[in-house]
Amino acid sequence: MEEDRPVPPPEPLAGADLSRLSVAEIEVRIGMLKAEIVRLEEALARKRASLDAANAAFRL
C-alpha cells in the first residue's frame, strides 16, 4: 500500500540544486533559512553568556 512506503527525507536546504524550484519555493526556503539563522544566533548568544559566566566565576 502507498501508506506503508517510507517518506523520503527532505532535501537539504543548504547546497541543494535550486534550478528546478519555483519563485515561491525559493521564497519559502529563504524564510526557513532566515528562521534557522535566528535560532542559531540565539543559541550562540546563550552559549557565549554561559561561557562568560563560567570564565568570570573562575577568575582570580
Summary of the structure (lengths in Angstrom):
residues: 60
radius of gyration: 19.9
end to end distance: 67.5
largest distance: 67.5
contacts: 87
relative contact order: 0.08
helix: 63%
strand: 0%
